[in-house]
């Protein structure tokens, strides 16, 4: 899990520089889900969905809600 925690920190730093970066938002959401932080991941999926209409986002968000 150490690598995932490191990745989460890097995504957070990237989002401070560019808060609406879709790739960073989505990867942070995926990483949070992997770490079991489902409620927090959903808010990042919501941010991505506001910017992009991606069916994959809806699917990943659905998985987070189911946990």
C-alpha positions as CSV (number, residue, x, y, z in Angstrom):
1,X,0.0,0.0,0.0
2,X,3.0,2.3,0.4
3,X,3.1,3.0,-3.4
4,X,-0.6,3.8,-3.4
5,X,-0.2,6.2,-0.6
6,X,2.8,7.8,-2.4
7,X,0.7,8.1,-5.6
8,X,-2.1,9.7,-3.6
9,X,0.3,12.4,-2.3
10,X,1.5,13.0,-5.9
11,X,-2.0,13.4,-7.2
12,X,-2.8,15.8,-4.4
13,X,0.2,17.9,-5.3
14,X,-0.7,17.9,-9.0
15,X,-4.3,19.0,-8.2
16,X,-3.0,21.9,-6.1
17,X,-1.2,23.1,-9.3
18,X,-4.0,22.2,-11.7
19,X,-7.3,21.5,-9.8
20,X,-9.3,20.5,-12.8
21,X,-6.9,18.1,-14.4
22,X,-9.1,15.1,-15.4
23,X,-6.3,12.6,-15.3
24,X,-5.2,13.5,-11.8
25,X,-8.8,13.7,-10.5
26,X,-9.6,10.3,-11.9
27,X,-6.4,8.6,-10.7
28,X,-6.9,10.1,-7.3
29,X,-10.4,8.7,-7.2
30,X,-9.2,5.2,-8.3
31,X,-6.4,5.2,-5.8
32,X,-8.7,6.2,-3.0
33,X,-11.1,3.4,-3.9
34,X,-8.2,0.9,-3.9
35,X,-7.3,2.1,-0.4
36,X,-10.9,1.6,0.7
37,X,-11.7,5.3,1.1
38,X,-14.9,5.0,-1.0
39,X,-16.8,8.0,0.3
40,X,-13.8,10.3,-0.5
41,X,-13.3,8.7,-3.9
42,X,-16.9,9.4,-4.8
43,X,-16.4,13.1,-4.5
44,X,-13.5,13.0,-6.9
45,X,-15.6,10.9,-9.4
46,X,-18.2,13.6,-9.1
47,X,-15.6,16.3,-10.0
48,X,-14.6,14.3,-13.1
49,X,-18.2,13.8,-14.1
50,X,-18.9,17.5,-13.9
51,X,-16.2,18.0,-16.6
52,X,-16.6,14.8,-18.7
53,X,-19.4,12.5,-19.5
54,X,-17.5,9.2,-19.3
55,X,-19.3,5.9,-18.9
56,X,-16.2,4.5,-17.2
57,X,-16.5,7.1,-14.5
58,X,-20.1,6.2,-13.8
59,X,-19.1,2.5,-13.6
60,X,-16.2,3.1,-11.2
61,X,-18.3,5.5,-9.1
62,X,-21.0,2.8,-8.9
63,X,-18.4,0.3,-7.6
64,X,-17.4,2.7,-4.9
65,X,-21.0,3.1,-3.8
66,X,-21.5,-0.6,-3.6
67,X,-18.7,-1.0,-1.1
